Amino acid sequence: MSLVLTFLAFVAVANPNLSALTKNSLLVLMAIVQVIVQLFFWMHLKDRGHTFPIIFMAFGIFVMITLIITAVFWVWW
């Protein structure tokens, strides 16, 4: 799965028919999927006994998104 996502990212960047917005959106989406695949398959988060690390990572993601949204509103207003 990791190799397929890496190959798809290369094809997306090498394709001259895609716009820059489409390329960037695809790369960000594939990067998010790649992180999830890496965590669950290579870091073994899919196994039993890894509930607390998953909860802490979810909380960290929530805090990060909250900080980004707060910073965006702070700068724009």
SULDA-V262634 format. One record per run of one state. SS is the DSSP state (A for helix, B for strand, O for the rest). FROM is the first residue (numbers start at 1). TO is the last residue. If there is no record, write none. Layout:
ss=SS from=FROM to=TO
ss=SS from=FROM to=TO
//
This chain:
ss=O from=1 to=1
ss=A from=2 to=14
ss=O from=15 to=19
ss=A from=20 to=42
ss=O from=43 to=50
ss=A from=51 to=76
ss=O from=77 to=77
//
